[in-house]
Amino acid sequence: MKIAVLEVRYACGLILTDRVVVRASSRLILPPRLTALLAELERSERRTSTSVTVDGVTYRVEGTPEAELVLGSRLGFAERLVRGLQSVASPNAAQRRLNRRFAHMLSAFSVIGACYLVQSTKNWDTRAIVETVLLCAASVALFVTGHLCFAGDHEST
């Protein structure tokens, strides 16, 4: 028996991860709390994928007629890459909020960089002026991008 990490993805963006036991027969033993939670979610949400990671290798999870979960085939590189890119292309509310904060943080760092450049420049030539203007423009662009693209639920950051 080995301990593995089960990952269940739903269409709404919810991703559940929990530890499960994998028997030598490739049958998965789920904790009672996870079994109850999955049964409740099946009533209202559509499951998009289920996978389990055993010793660093990701496998599909397949169901049996007896309503048991067993290890399936190994996931290919392309499928793992697509799964990762899907979470970037369609982030949930928490990911949007984090992306917004990250864009605003980069905006603040651009302003700090511009201020440092202004303070430390002794000889103002074309290069120093262009760098300062570009840092200020990047700061404004990142702030607006964070505000408009990741606004989501209009929560305070």
Secondary structure, 3 states (H helix, E strand, C coil): CEEEEEEEEECCCCEEEEEEEECCCCEEECCHHHHHHHHHHHHHCCEEEEEEEECCEEEEEEECCCCCEEEEEECCHHHHHHHHHHHHHCCCHHHHHHHHHHHHHHHHHHHHHHHHHHHHCCCCCHHHHHHHHHHHHHHHHHHHHHHHHCCCCCCCC
